Amino acid sequence: MPSKFTMAPLALAALLCASSAAHAQEQSVKIGVTGPLSGANAFAGKDNENGVRLAIEELNAQKIKVANKTLRFELQSEDDAGDPKQGVTVAQKLVDGGIKFVLGPYNSGVAIPASRVYNDAGALMSTVGTNPKITQGGYKGVFRIVASDSQVGGAMANYAARELKLKNVGVIDDRTAFGTGIATEFKKQAQAAGMKVAGHEFTNDKASDFAAILTALRAKKVDAIFFGGYAPQAAPMVRQMKALGLNVPLLGGDTLCSPEMAKLGGAAVGENVRCAQAGAIIARQPAGPAFLAKYKERFKREPDVYAPSFYDQTMFIAAAMKAANSLDPAKVAQQLRTLNHQGVVGTYGYDDKGNLKKTAVTVYTFKNGALAPLASY
């Protein structure tokens, strides 16, 4: 009869064999995330990353199988700093590392050049960049997971004309791909709705002094200003509007629908700010309250603008892998264009260009420092 000392190596060998067999039945899937983790918009980049992280943790707990292997998702997050050149460098780093599924970029100006890198490597890119040019390159692996500038800008223009009954508006844009894109769409659709655009002024995404351009628009007696840009500029802008006695609404797109807007703008941000954000009102969606609670429990803070969309798209990609029974990006992309996915902020389904077939746009304001929905289109 063997002693306990001769049994130990046998038991260890059996354990190692079992562990090796289990590992052989697993398939690692790396998910790349790219966004601004430094600079003024770092809060948004981290929020987007958190949305993907939450989805990955849930998917790993579910132990979904593709081609008879249990998928083990891993996150690799990279800082593109909201800069097009750094975004291209990050894109090359991710694809050189064999990553085939990327969530981001956040900025349209980064997404446009980065999309070519991902396309050439056969990788999928799922972005919240809203500039229409992103999905006009004919790349089959590019998906816009929110509404485009034309949808968001159009919704705000319609709201301004119908609800606010504005007649004479001013436009400011920060000359980024996002800011110019959404300002142009708002301007075009505002004019179509019968409003006069009294002036179009320009700034940049590093500016903090807007006195000259605000004074120019005040002289034209505008009854609202539309800003194509980001919260770190919009917050001081609205404070300076008040200081100049320019007591008219500040309108904007989804980048103004951020807790950061209220945090940076303080008492100057209230019902004078109106912003349009892609997606339905999350708290009123069937799975919305549960997501909000999970996010807060996991990250000890409320989600910002896009965490729910990044979460939804990560879940949709996993569902597409399962439906394709493959990790081939081309086959997964085909499923993303074939299937519909019910997410926490709405239903996802893509057309041949990678745009959402249908998406709601909600107009918000701020009450007591928190977003408050006004209308959905």
VOBA-1610 file (N, C-alpha, C; in pm, whole numbers, padded with zeros to 5 digits, always signed):
BEGIN
Met+00086-00120+00000Met+00000+00000+00000Met+00089+00124+00000Pro+00069+00219-00094Pro+00155+00336-00101Pro+00137+00424+00020Ser+00247+00487+00063Ser+00238+00579+00176Ser+00181+00712+00131Lys+00149+00799+00233Lys+00094+00930+00200Lys+00196+01016+00126Phe+00326+00979+00143Phe+00431+01058+00078Phe+00438+01026-00071Thr+00405+00899-00110Thr+00406+00866-00252Thr+00276+00909-00319Met+00171+00932-00241Met+00043+00976-00297Met+00049+01124-00337Ala+00125+01206-00265Ala+00125+01350-00288Ala+00163+01387-00431Pro+00273+01331-00487Pro+00307+01365-00625Pro+00199+01323-00724Leu+00137+01208-00697Leu+00030+01162-00786Leu-00089+01257-00783Ala-00125+01301-00662Ala-00237+01394-00648Ala-00206+01527-00715Leu-00078+01570-00697Leu-00037+01697-00759Leu-00041+01687-00910Ala+00001+01576-00963Ala-00001+01556-01109Ala-00144+01558-01161Ala-00233+01493-01084Ala-00373+01491-01125Ala-00432+01632-01126Leu-00394+01708-01022Leu-00442+01847-01013Leu-00391+01930-01130Leu-00263+01915-01161Leu-00205+01990-01272Leu-00270+01954-01404Cys-00298+01826-01422Cys-00366+01781-01545Cys-00504+01842-01556Ala-00577+01843-01442Ala-00713+01899-01442Ala-00708+02049-01472Ser-00609+02117-01412Ser-00595+02260-01433Ser-00561+02290-01579Ser-00472+02208-01636Ser-00431+02226-01776Ser-00548+02203-01870Ala-00630+02102-01839Ala-00747+02072-01922Ala-00848+02185-01917Ala-00867+02240-01795Ala-00962+02351-01780Ala-00914+02473-01856His-00780+02497-01847His-00724+02613-01917His-00737+02597-02069Ala-00723+02471-02115Ala-00735+02445-02259Ala-00875+02473-02310Gln-00972+02469-02218Gln-01110+02493-02257Gln-01148+02641-02246Glu-01050+02725-02211Glu-01074+02869-02202Glu-01014+02941-02322Gln-01074+03051-02360Gln-01022+03133-02470Gln-01014+03278-02422Ser-00894+03332-02420Ser-00877+03471-02379Ser-00921+03565-02492Val-00999+03667-02457Val-01042+03768-02553Val-01008+03905-02495Lys-00915+03974-02558Lys-00878+04107-02511Lys-00968+04213-02574Ile-01019+04300-02489Ile-01101+04412-02533Ile-01021+04541-02510Gly-00996+04614-02614Gly-00923+04739-02601Gly-01019+04855-02573Val-00973+04949-02494Val-01048+05072-02469Val-00954+05189-02494Thr-00999+05287-02570Thr-00917+05405-02597Thr-01000+05529-02572Gly-00941+05622-02499Gly-01011+05747-02467Gly-00919+05839-02390Pro-00964+05959-02356Pro-00880+06053-02281Pro-00875+06017-02132Leu-00764+05961-02088Leu-00745+05930-01946Leu-00660+06038-01879Ser-00620+06136-01958Ser-00549+06252-01906Ser-00607+06376-01974Gly-00583+06492-01915Gly-00635+06615-01973Gly-00774+06649-01923Ala-00832+06753-01982Ala-00960+06808-01933Ala-01075+06710-01940Asn-01071+06618-02038Asn-01182+06523-02055Asn-01152+06385-01996Ala-01055+06378-01904Ala-01020+06249-01843Ala-01137+06186-01770Phe-01225+06270-01714Phe-01343+06217-01644Phe-01428+06133-01738Ala-01439+06175-01864Ala-01519+06100-01961Ala-01450+05971-02003Gly-01319+05978-02025Gly-01245+05858-02062Gly-01253+05750-01956Lys-01242+05790-01829Lys-01250+05692-01719Lys-01390+05635-01708Asp-01490+05719-01730Asp-01629+05673-01725Asp-01655+05569-01833Asn-01606+05595-01954Asn-01622+05499-02063Asn-01555+05366-02030Glu-01432+05377-01977Glu-01358+05257-01937Glu-01436+05178-01831Asn-01496+05249-01736Asn-01574+05183-01631Asn-01692+05106-01689Gly-01756+05163-01791Gly-01869+05095-01854Gly-01827+04962-01914Val-01712+04961-01982Val-01660+04838-02041Val-01618+04740-01930Arg-01552+04792-01828Arg-01506+04706-01718Arg-01623+04634-01651Leu-01731+04706-01627Leu-01848+04646-01563Leu-01905+04534-01650Ala-01912+04558-01782Ala-01962+04456-01873Ala-01872+04332-01873Ile-01741+04354-01878Ile-01646+04243-01881Ile-01655+04158-01754Glu-01669+04222-01641Glu-01682+04147-01516Glu-01808+04062-01516Glu-01916+04115-01570Glu-02040+04036-01577Glu-02029+03922-01677Leu-01966+03948-01791Leu-01950+03844-01893Leu-01863+03729-01841Asn-01757+03762-01769Asn-01671+03656-01714Asn-01745+03572-01610Ala-01835+03635-01536Ala-01916+03560-01439Ala-02015+03468-01510Gln-02060+03509-01629Gln-02157+03428-01705Gln-02091+03308-01772Lys-01960+03317-01798Lys-01885+03207-01861Lys-01948+03164-01993Ile-01962+03261-02084Ile-02023+03227-02213Ile-01925+03147-02299Lys-01981+03062-02383Lys-01899+02974-02466Lys-01911+03008-02614Val-01798+03002-02683Val-01791+03018-02828Val-01697+02910-02880Ala-01744+02835-02980Ala-01665+02725-03037Ala-01616+02629-02928Asn-01708+02599-02835Asn-01683+02502-02728Asn-01576+02547-02628Lys-01543+02676-02627Lys-01448+02728-02529Lys-01512+02840-02448Thr-01484+02841-02319Thr-01535+02947-02232Thr-01450+03072-02252Leu-01516+03182-02282Leu-01443+03306-02307Leu-01403+03373-02176Arg-01280+03419-02170Arg-01230+03495-02056Arg-01187+03634-02109Phe-01270+03732-02082Phe-01246+03867-02135Phe-01144+03941-02049Glu-01055+04014-02116Glu-00955+04095-02048Glu-00959+04236-02106Leu-00941+04335-02021Leu-00948+04474-02064Leu-00807+04532-02074Gln-00781+04601-02186Gln-00658+04678-02201Gln-00695+04821-02236Ser-00674+04912-02143Ser-00714+05051-02162Ser-00593+05137-02192Glu-00608+05224-02293Glu-00499+05312-02335Glu-00546+05458-02339Asp-00457+05546-02302Asp-00485+05689-02300Asp-00451+05752-02435Asp-00554+05799-02508Asp-00526+05870-02633Asp-00524+06022-02614Ala-00552+06066-02489Ala-00547+06208-02451Ala-00639+06297-02535Gly-00732+06238-02610Gly-00818+06317-02696Gly-00744+06381-02811Asp-00626+06330-02841Asp-00539+06387-02944Asp-00531+06294-03065Pro-00558+06345-03186Pro-00560+06257-03304Pro-00429+06180-03326Lys-00314+06247-03309Lys-00186+06178-03332Lys-00164+06068-03229Gln-00191+06100-03103Gln-00175+05997-02999Gln-00277+05886-03017Gly-00395+05922-03066Gly-00498+05822-03091Gly-00456+05721-03197Val-00389+05768-03300Val-00340+05678-03405Val-00229+05588-03349Thr-00142+05646-03266Thr-00035+05567-03203Thr-00094+05457-03114Val-00195+05494-03036Val-00263+05397-02949Val-00331+05289-03032Ala-00395+05329-03140Ala-00462+05231-03227Ala-00361+05129-03280Gln-00245+05180-03323Gln-00142+05090-03376Gln-00090+04996-03267Lys-00075+05049-03146Lys-00030+04966-03033Lys-00129+04853-03004Leu-00259+04887-03006Leu-00361+04786-02976Leu-00364+04677-03083Val-00362+04717-03210Val-00370+04614-03316Val-00240+04534-03324Asp-00125+04599-03296Asp+00002+04525-03294Asp+00001+04421-03182Gly-00076+04449-03076Gly-00088+04354-02966Gly-00193+04247-02990Gly-00248+04245-03110Gly-00343+04141-03146Gly-00486+04166-03103Ile-00515+04287-03057Ile-00652+04317-03013Ile-00741+04345-03133Lys-00854+04276-03137Lys-00945+04284-03252Lys-01077+04354-03221Phe-01099+04388-03094Phe-01225+04452-03056Phe-01192+04572-02968Val-01227+04692-03016Val-01189+04816-02948Val-01312+04900-02920Leu-01325+04945-02797Leu-01431+05039-02757Leu-01367+05177-02745Gly-01417+05272-02822Gly-01359+05406-02830Gly-01321+05431-02976Pro-01265+05547-03005Pro-01233+05659-02917Pro-01358+05739-02874Tyr-01334+05830-02781Tyr-01439+05921-02732Tyr-01454+06040-02825Asn-01344+06094-02873Asn-01345+06216-02955Asn-01356+06184-03103Ser-01441+06259-03173Ser-01454+06240-03319Ser-01322+06264-03389Gly-01247+06366-03346Gly-01120+06398-03410Gly-01017+06288-03398Val-01031+06203-03297Val-00944+06087-03282Val-00999+05969-03361Ala-01131+05953-03358Ala-01194+05838-03422Ala-01176+05837-03573Ile-01178+05954-03635Ile-01169+05959-03783Ile-01037+05900-03833Pro-00919+05948-03787Pro-00795+05886-03836Pro-00769+05746-03781Ala-00813+05720-03656Ala-00788+05588-03596Ala-00867+05479-03668Ser-00982+05515-03724Ser-01067+05414-03789Ser-00994+05344-03903Arg-00906+05415-03972Arg-00830+05353-04081Arg-00733+05247-04028Val-00670+05276-03915Val-00576+05180-03855Val-00649+05052-03817Tyr-00763+05067-03751Tyr-00840+04949-03709Tyr-00891+04872-03831Asn-00938+04945-03932Asn-00989+04879-04052Asn-00878+04798-04120Asp-00761+04859-04136Asp-00651+04791-04205Asp-00605+04666-04131Ala-00626+04665-03998Ala-00586+04548-03918Ala-00699+04447-03902Gly-00816+04477-03959Gly-00929+04385-03948Gly-00991+04385-03810Ala-00976+04496-03736Ala-01033+04506-03602Ala-01163+04584-03604Leu-01248+04561-03503Leu-01373+04636-03489Leu-01350+04757-03398Met-01407+04870-03437Met-01402+04992-03357Met-01544+05037-03327Ser-01576+05052-03200Ser-01709+05098-03158Ser-01692+05231-03086Thr-01737+05339-03147Thr-01707+05472-03096Thr-01833+05551-03060Val-01816+05648-02970Val-01922+05744-02944Val-01895+05875-03016Gly-01794+05876-03103Gly-01769+05993-03187Gly-01891+06019-03274Thr-01938+06143-03276Thr-02066+06172-03343Thr-02053+06235-03481Asn-01932+06277-03520Asn-01916+06339-03651Asn-01955+06241-03762Pro-02041+06283-03854Pro-02087+06191-03960Pro-01975+06129-04043Lys-01859+06195-04053Lys-01750+06145-04137Lys-01697+06010-04087Ile-01716+05980-03959Ile-01661+05857-03902Ile-01712+05733-03973Thr-01839+05733-04010Thr-01898+05615-04074Thr-01913+05634-04226Gln-01841+05729-04280Gln-01849+05752-04425Gln-01728+05697-04499Gly-01640+05626-04426Gly-01520+05571-04489Gly-01540+05437-04554Gly-01658+05378-04538Gly-01686+05248-04598Gly-01623+05132-04522Tyr-01584+05155-04396Tyr-01519+05050-04318Tyr-01624+04961-04250Lys-01617+04833-04277Lys-01718+04740-04225Lys-01703+04710-04077Gly-01591+04748-04019Gly-01570+04720-03878Gly-01592+04840-03787Val-01648+04948-03841Val-01669+05070-03763Val-01816+05080-03723Phe-01841+05105-03594Phe-01977+05119-03543Phe-01986+05244-03457Arg-02090+05324-03484Arg-02118+05439-03398Arg-02230+05397-03303Ile-02201+05396-03173Ile-02294+05336-03077Ile-02392+05436-03017Val-02390+05559-03069Val-02485+05663-03026Val-02535+05736-03150Ala-02620+05834-03131Ala-02670+05915-03242Ala-02557+05999-03301Ser-02574+06038-03427Ser-02474+06122-03494Ser-02505+06270-03468Asp-02411+06356-03512Asp-02431+06500-03499Asp-02560+06547-03565Ser-02592+06488-03679Ser-02713+06531-03749Ser-02837+06502-03666Gln-02837+06388-03595Gln-02952+06354-03511Gln-02956+06439-03384Val-02840+06455-03318Val-02836+06531-03193Val-02856+06680-03220Gly-02784+06733-03320Gly-02799+06874-03355Gly-02940+06905-03403Gly-02998+06812-03478Gly-03134+06831-03526Gly-03236+06831-03415Ala-03218+06742-03318Ala-03310+06736-03204Ala-03306+06866-03125Met-03185+06919-03102Met-03174+07044-03027Met-03232+07161-03106Ala-03212+07161-03238Ala-03269+07268-03321Ala-03422+07263-03316Asn-03477+07143-03324Asn-03623+07129-03318Asn-03677+07172-03182Tyr-03606+07133-03076Tyr-03647+07173-02941Tyr-03641+07325-02926Ala-03534+07385-02977Ala-03517+07531-02967Ala-03629+07605-03039Ala-03670+07552-03154Ala-03774+07619-03233Ala-03913+07594-03174Arg-03942+07469-03138Arg-04079+07435-03096Arg-04108+07468-02950Glu-04013+07434-02863Glu-04038+07449-02720Glu-03991+07585-02666Leu-03871+07625-02706Leu-03819+07753-02658Leu-03863+07870-02745Lys-03911+07838-02867Lys-03959+07938-02963Lys-03856+08049-02986Leu-03732+08005-03006Leu-03623+08099-03031Leu-03629+08151-03174Lys-03585+08274-03192Lys-03588+08336-03324Lys-03449+08376-03374Asn-03360+08412-03280Asn-03231+08470-03317Asn-03122+08406-03231Val-03043+08315-03288Val-02946+08240-03209Val-02804+08268-03256Gly-02711+08249-03164Gly-02569+08255-03196Gly-02510+08117-03185Val-02401+08094-03258Val-02334+07963-03258Val-02186+07984-03229Ile-02132+07900-03141Ile-01988+07897-03113Ile-01941+07754-03131Asp-01827+07734-03198Asp-01770+07599-03199Asp-01621+07604-03170Asp-01569+07491-03120Asp-01430+07486-03073Asp-01333+07437-03179Arg-01380+07425-03303Arg-01297+07384-03418Arg-01245+07240-03410Thr-01292+07161-03314Thr-01260+07018-03317Thr-01355+06952-03415Ala-01325+06827-03452Ala-01414+06755-03545Ala-01553+06742-03485Phe-01560+06718-03353Phe-01689+06708-03288Phe-01760+06843-03285Gly-01691+06945-03233Gly-01754+07076-03216Gly-01803+07136-03346Thr-01718+07132-03448Thr-01758+07186-03578Thr-01871+07107-03638Gly-01865+06973-03624Gly-01969+06888-03682Gly-02105+06915-03623Ile-02113+06919-03491Ile-02245+06936-03429Ile-02295+07080-03443Ala-02203+07179-03441Ala-02244+07318-03460Ala-02298+07340-03600Thr-02233+07277-03698Thr-02278+07290-03837Thr-02417+07230-03855Glu-02439+07113-03795Glu-02570+07048-03806Glu-02679+07131-03736Phe-02647+07182-03617Phe-02746+07265-03548Phe-02778+07388-03632Lys-02677+07454-03682Lys-02695+07576-03761Lys-02784+07550-03883Lys-02753+07441-03953Lys-02829+07406-04074Lys-02976+07379-04040Gln-02999+07301-03935Gln-03136+07262-03904Gln-03213+07372-03830Ala-03140+07460-03762Ala-03204+07576-03700Ala-03259+07669-03807Gln-03179+07691-03909Gln-03223+07776-04020Gln-03342+07713-04093Ala-03339+07582-04108Ala-03451+07513-04174Ala-03578+07523-04092Ala-03562+07536-03958Ala-03678+07548-03869Ala-03727+07692-03855Gly-03662+07785-03927Gly-03709+07923-03928Gly-03634+08019-03837Met-03528+07970-03773Met-03449+08058-03686Met-03341+08131-03766Lys-03304+08249-03718Lys-03194+08323-03777Lys-03068+08295-03695Val-02958+08263-03763Val-02829+08246-03696Val-02755+08379-03710Ala-02756+08456-03601Ala-02705+08593-03605Ala-02554+08600-03615Gly-02486+08499-03564Gly-02340+08499-03569Gly-02284+08363-03538His-02168+08333-03598His-02098+08206-03573His-01956+08241-03532Glu-01924+08219-03404Glu-01794+08252-03349Glu-01714+08124-03323Phe-01582+08142-03303Phe-01494+08026-03290Phe-01402+08038-03169Thr-01372+07923-03109Thr-01276+07915-03000Thr-01196+07788-03018Asn-01135+07735-02911Asn-01065+07607-02921Asn-01087+07527-02793Asp-01046+07403-02795Asp-01077+07314-02683Asp-00978+07325-02567Lys-00896+07430-02568Lys-00808+07459-02454Lys-00841+07596-02393Ala-00934+07669-02453Ala-00962+07807-02413Ala-01035+07814-02279Ser-01020+07930-02212Ser-01093+07954-02087Ser-01152+08095-02082Asp-01113+08181-02177Asp-01162+08319-02181Asp-01247+08337-02307Phe-01376+08362-02287Phe-01469+08372-02400Phe-01533+08511-02409Ala-01478+08608-02336Ala-01540+08740-02325Ala-01560+08805-02461Ala-01461+08800-02548Ala-01470+08869-02678Ala-01582+08813-02765Ile-01588+08680-02776Ile-01690+08623-02864Ile-01829+08634-02803Leu-01838+08628-02670Leu-01968+08645-02605Leu-02017+08788-02618Thr-01925+08882-02608Thr-01962+09023-02625Thr-02012+09050-02766Ala-01948+08986-02864Ala-01991+09002-03004Ala-02132+08949-03025Leu-02163+08835-02962Leu-02297+08778-02977Leu-02400+08858-02898Arg-02359+08911-02782Arg-02451+08996-02705Arg-02493+09117-02787Ala-02399+09173-02862Ala-02429+09291-02945Ala-02530+09259-03054Lys-02539+09132-03091Lys-02634+09091-03195Lys-02768+09048-03136Lys-02782+09069-03004Lys-02909+09045-02934Lys-02962+08902-02955Val-02874+08806-02942Val-02917+08667-02958Val-03003+08626-02838Asp-03099+08539-02861Asp-03182+08491-02750Asp-03143+08350-02705Ala-03032+08298-02758Ala-02970+08173-02711Ala-02837+08156-02783Ile-02749+08076-02723Ile-02621+08041-02786Ile-02610+07890-02790Phe-02574+07837-02907Phe-02544+07694-02919Phe-02392+07679-02919Phe-02341+07592-02831Phe-02197+07569-02824Phe-02163+07428-02869Gly-02082+07419-02972Gly-02028+07292-03018Gly-01893+07271-02952Gly-01888+07194-02845Gly-01763+07174-02771Gly-01787+07090-02648Tyr-01694+07097-02555Tyr-01693+07008-02440Tyr-01719+07083-02308Ala-01757+07007-02206Ala-01792+07064-02075Ala-01682+07150-02013Pro-01554+07113-02023Pro-01451+07196-01960Pro-01444+07339-02015Gln-01494+07361-02137Gln-01505+07497-02191Gln-01645+07555-02169Ala-01746+07470-02176Ala-01884+07519-02162Ala-01911+07575-02022Ala-01851+07513-01920Ala-01876+07559-01782Ala-01825+07701-01757Pro-01699+07732-01789Pro-01657+07872-01773Pro-01730+07966-01868Met-01770+07915-01984Met-01845+07999-02079Met-01977+08045-02018Val-02048+07955-01952Val-02178+07992-01895Val-02161+08087-01777Arg-02051+08071-01701Arg-02023+08165-01593Arg-01995+08305-01650Gln-01920+08310-01760Gln-01888+08439-01821Gln-02010+08503-01887Met-02100+08421-01937Met-02226+08475-01991Met-02301+08552-01882Lys-02309+08492-01764Lys-02379+08558-01654Lys-02307+08687-01613Ala-02174+08682-01609Ala-02097+08801-01570Ala-02116+08915-01669Leu-02139+08881-01795Leu-02159+08983-01899Leu-02305+09026-01913Gly-02392+08969-01830Gly-02533+09002-01839Gly-02601+08941-01961Leu-02539+08837-02015Leu-02596+08768-02131Leu-02683+08654-02078Asn-02801+08691-02032Asn-02888+08595-01962Asn-02980+08521-02060Val-02917+08439-02143Val-02991+08359-02241Val-02947+08214-02225Pro-03026+08117-02275Pro-02987+07976-02262Pro-02859+07942-02336Leu-02781+07852-02278Leu-02668+07791-02348Leu-02712+07651-02390Leu-02711+07627-02519Leu-02752+07498-02574Leu-02629+07420-02618Gly-02641+07288-02618Gly-02528+07207-02662Gly-02567+07063-02685Gly-02468+06984-02720Gly-02489+06841-02744Gly-02462+06758-02621Asp-02433+06631-02644Asp-02421+06536-02535Asp-02303+06563-02442Thr-02199+06630-02491Thr-02083+06656-02406Thr-02115+06754-02293Leu-02224+06829-02307Leu-02267+06918-02198Leu-02358+06846-02100Cys-02409+06727-02138Cys-02497+06650-02050Cys-02414+06566-01954Ser-02329+06632-01879Ser-02235+06562-01793Ser-02237+06619-01652Pro-02227+06535-01550Pro-02214+06587-01414Pro-02097+06684-01400Glu-01995+06665-01487Glu-01879+06755-01484Glu-01919+06898-01516Met-02022+06915-01598Met-02070+07049-01633Met-02117+07122-01508Ala-02196+07055-01426Ala-02245+07117-01302Ala-02133+07134-01201Lys-02042+07037-01197Lys-01930+07044-01104Lys-01840+07164-01134Leu-01810+07186-01262Leu-01721+07295-01301Leu-01792+07430-01304Gly-01921+07428-01339Gly-01994+07553-01353Gly-02060+07604-01227Gly-02078+07515-01128Gly-02137+07556-01001Gly-02276+07616-01017Ala-02299+07725-00946Ala-02431+07788-00945Ala-02470+07848-01079Ala-02373+07867-01168Ala-02403+07924-01300Ala-02473+07824-01391Val-02469+07695-01356Val-02531+07590-01438Val-02663+07549-01376Gly-02769+07575-01448Gly-02903+07540-01402Gly-02994+07523-01521Glu-03115+07572-01510Glu-03211+07556-01619Glu-03179+07645-01739Asn-03074+07725-01727Asn-03025+07804-01840Asn-02946+07718-01939Val-02907+07597-01898Val-02832+07506-01985Val-02925+07397-02035Arg-02925+07377-02166Arg-03004+07270-02228Arg-02911+07190-02318Cys-02914+07059-02304Cys-02825+06974-02384Cys-02902+06855-02439Ala-02857+06805-02552Ala-02921+06690-02617Ala-02827+06571-02613Gln-02877+06459-02567Gln-02795+06338-02551Gln-02862+06220-02620Ala-02780+06141-02689Ala-02832+06021-02755Ala-02883+05922-02652Gly-02990+05853-02686Gly-03043+05751-02598Gly-03168+05798-02525Ala-03243+05701-02480Ala-03363+05730-02402Ala-03322+05766-02259Ile-03417+05806-02179Ile-03392+05840-02039Ile-03364+05712-01963Ile-03239+05691-01922Ile-03196+05561-01869Ile-03275+05519-01745Ala-03307+05614-01658Ala-03378+05577-01535Ala-03518+05525-01562Arg-03571+05553-01683Arg-03706+05509-01718Arg-03706+05382-01803Gln-03586+05329-01833Gln-03577+05207-01911Gln-03587+05085-01818Pro-03637+04972-01868Pro-03657+04855-01781Pro-03532+04814-01702Ala-03416+04815-01769Ala-03293+04773-01700Ala-03211+04891-01649Gly-03261+05012-01668Gly-03185+05131-01631Gly-03154+05145-01483Pro-03255+05136-01394Pro-03227+05152-01251Pro-03128+05050-01197Ala-03137+04926-01245Ala-03044+04821-01198Ala-02901+04854-01241Phe-02885+04904-01366Phe-02752+04942-01412Phe-02695+05056-01328Leu-02777+05158-01305Leu-02731+05273-01226Leu-02686+05230-01087Ala-02762+05139-01027Ala-02727+05090-00893Ala-02597+05009-00895Lys-02581+04922-00996Lys-02459+04840-01008Lys-02337+04927-01029Tyr-02352+05027-01116Tyr-02240+05114-01146Tyr-02196+05189-01021Lys-02292+05243-00949Lys-02259+05320-00828Lys-02195+05232-00722Glu-02245+05111-00707Glu-02188+05019-00609Glu-02045+04982-00645Arg-02020+04961-00774Arg-01888+04917-00819Arg-01785+05030-00817Phe-01826+05151-00861Phe-01729+05259-00879Phe-01746+05376-00783Lys-01844+05366-00693Lys-01866+05467-00589Lys-01894+05606-00646Arg-01960+05611-00759Arg-01998+05738-00820Arg-02107+05712-00924Glu-02175+05817-00965Glu-02277+05804-01069Glu-02208+05793-01205Pro-02269+05723-01300Pro-02211+05721-01434Pro-02222+05857-01500Asp-02130+05884-01592Asp-02134+06008-01669Asp-02218+05981-01794Val-02185+06043-01904Val-02271+06038-02023Val-02271+05900-02090Tyr-02152+05843-02115Tyr-02146+05730-02208Tyr-02118+05593-02146Ala-02097+05584-02017Ala-02072+05452-01955Ala-02180+05350-01994Pro-02309+05387-01991Pro-02412+05288-02029Pro-02398+05240-02173Ser-02363+05331-02265Ser-02348+05293-02406Ser-02229+05200-02426Phe-02117+05227-02358Phe-02000+05139-02367Phe-02030+05002-02307Tyr-02104+05001-02198Tyr-02148+04875-02137Tyr-02235+04797-02235Asp-02333+04865-02292Asp-02425+04798-02385Asp-02352+04739-02505Gln-02261+04817-02565Gln-02193+04768-02685Gln-02101+04652-02653Thr-02037+04652-02537Thr-01954+04538-02498Thr-02039+04412-02485Met-02156+04425-02426Met-02249+04313-02414Met-02299+04267-02551Phe-02323+04363-02641Phe-02372+04330-02775Phe-02263+04254-02852Ile-02138+04297-02840Ile-02028+04228-02908Ile-02018+04084-02860Ala-02032+04063-02730Ala-02028+03926-02676Ala-02144+03843-02730Ala-02261+03903-02740Ala-02378+03832-02795Ala-02355+03798-02942Ala-02289+03890-03015Ala-02260+03866-03157Ala-02157+03754-03174Met-02059+03748-03084Met-01962+03638-03087Met-02033+03504-03068Lys-02125+03503-02973Lys-02198+03379-02944Lys-02285+03339-03063Ala-02352+03437-03124Ala-02438+03407-03240Ala-02356+03359-03359Ala-02237+03418-03378Ala-02150+03378-03489Ala-02075+03247-03458Asn-02072+03211-03328Asn-01992+03099-03279Asn-01847+03113-03328Ser-01801+03239-03324Ser-01668+03269-03376Ser-01616+03398-03314Leu-01483+03408-03310Leu-01419+03534-03267Leu-01360+03609-03386Asp-01393+03565-03505Asp-01349+03635-03627Asp-01421+03770-03634Pro-01347+03882-03632Pro-01413+04014-03630Pro-01511+04035-03745Ala-01480+03983-03863Ala-01570+04000-03978Ala-01704+03930-03953Lys-01698+03812-03895Lys-01821+03738-03865Lys-01899+03803-03751Val-01826+03856-03653Val-01892+03927-03543Val-01957+04054-03595Ala-01888+04126-03684Ala-01943+04249-03743Ala-02072+04220-03819Gln-02074+04109-03891Gln-02195+04071-03965Gln-02312+04048-03870Gln-02285+03987-03757Gln-02391+03964-03659Gln-02439+04095-03596Leu-02347+04189-03575Leu-02386+04319-03521Leu-02481+04392-03616Arg-02466+04364-03748Arg-02554+04428-03846Arg-02682+04348-03869Thr-02686+04228-03816Thr-02803+04141-03835Thr-02894+04140-03713Leu-02833+04135-03595Leu-02909+04121-03471Leu-02958+04255-03418Asn-03053+04249-03328Asn-03091+04362-03244Asn-03056+04324-03101His-03013+04423-03024His-02974+04397-02885His-03042+04497-02794Gln-03111+04447-02693Gln-03176+04534-02596Gln-03076+04571-02486Gly-03033+04695-02487Gly-02939+04742-02386Gly-03008+04822-02278Val-02929+04879-02187Val-02989+04954-02077Val-03039+05092-02121Val-02986+05143-02235Val-03034+05274-02281Val-03114+05266-02410Gly-03149+05147-02453Gly-03229+05135-02574Gly-03193+05011-02654Thr-03248+05005-02775Thr-03226+04891-02863Thr-03118+04925-02965Tyr-03021+04834-02980Tyr-02910+04854-03073Tyr-02929+04766-03196Gly-02908+04824-03312Gly-02910+04753-03438Gly-02848+04846-03541Tyr-02758+04794-03624Tyr-02679+04881-03711Tyr-02711+04862-03859Asp-02699+04972-03934Asp-02716+04965-04079Asp-02581+04930-04143Asp-02577+04928-04276Asp-02455+04886-04346Asp-02336+04978-04323Lys-02363+05102-04286Lys-02254+05197-04262Lys-02205+05194-04117Gly-02277+05121-04032Gly-02237+05115-03892Gly-02305+05217-03803Asn-02408+05282-03855Asn-02488+05374-03775Asn-02605+05301-03713Leu-02651+05347-03598Leu-02771+05290-03538Leu-02890+05313-03630Lys-02969+05209-03649Lys-03088+05223-03734Lys-03190+05316-03671Lys-03197+05311-03540Lys-03295+05394-03470Lys-03239+05429-03333Thr-03249+05555-03298Thr-03206+05595-03164Thr-03284+05717-03118Ala-03316+05718-02993Ala-03382+05834-02935Ala-03277+05939-02901Val-03320+06064-02897Val-03236+06174-02848Val-03317+06246-02741Thr-03258+06265-02624Thr-03327+06328-02511Thr-03264+06463-02480Val-03349+06562-02459Val-03303+06696-02419Val-03313+06707-02267Tyr-03205+06756-02206Tyr-03196+06769-02060Tyr-03167+06913-02020Thr-03193+06942-01895Thr-03145+07062-01830Thr-03084+07021-01697Phe-03044+07119-01616Phe-02987+07089-01485Phe-03075+07148-01375Lys-03104+07067-01275Lys-03177+07113-01158Lys-03103+07066-01033Asn-03066+07162-00949Asn-02990+07132-00827Asn-02864+07050-00856Gly-02798+07086-00967Gly-02673+07021-01002Gly-02684+06886-01067Ala-02807+06840-01094Ala-02828+06709-01155Ala-02904+06723-01285Leu-02878+06629-01377Leu-02951+06629-01504Leu-03099+06601-01482Ala-03182+06675-01554Ala-03327+06653-01548Ala-03380+06649-01691Pro-03444+06538-01732Pro-03492+06526-01870Pro-03610+06619-01898Leu-03613+06669-02020Leu-03721+06758-02063Leu-03808+06697-02172Ala-03743+06638-02273Ala-03819+06583-02386Ala-03733+06482-02461Ser-03797+06383-02523Ser-03726+06287-02608Ser-03780+06294-02750Tyr-03690+06276-02844Tyr-03726+06280-02987Tyr-03683+06150-03053
//
